Amino acid sequence: MEDGFFSTAPVKSYQPNGYGLYDMAGNVWEWTADWYSTNYYAECATQGLVMNPMGATQPYDPRQPYMPQRVQRGGSFLCNESYCSSYRSSARMHSSPDTGQDHAGFRGIMTQKMWEERSKN
């Protein structure tokens, strides 16, 4: 509550980052298209340097083997030093896609082609 908001903050409540992007970390965990697999990055490491890994093709979490989960990134307003310290865009969490958590949202993306088309108008 140090920022004056009890839970989520409205979009663009804070200054953009150095790339001009707003709200990339800390407000809500943001869904990605990647399946969560506990072993995915270890498997990538066996292949040497991997640029832009595409994510696991199958979900796997031995603690919850029958619950398919997707990756979430960025941390949320609930994170703090005693819990998860995840106020960064690379922070990684996981949850089932049917969750109704109030600290989960999504991050919109735009391809270079979409940006160019938008810029023409």
HELIX and SHEET records of a PDB file:
HELIX    1   1 TYR A   40  ALA A   45  1                                   6    
HELIX    2   2 GLN A  112  LYS A  120  1                                   9    
SHEET    1   A 4 ARG A  92  SER A  95  0                                        
SHEET    2   A 4 ARG A  70  ARG A  73 -1                                        
SHEET    3   A 4 TRP A  29  TRP A  35 -1                                        
SHEET    4   A 4 ALA A 104  PHE A 106  1                                        
END                                                                             
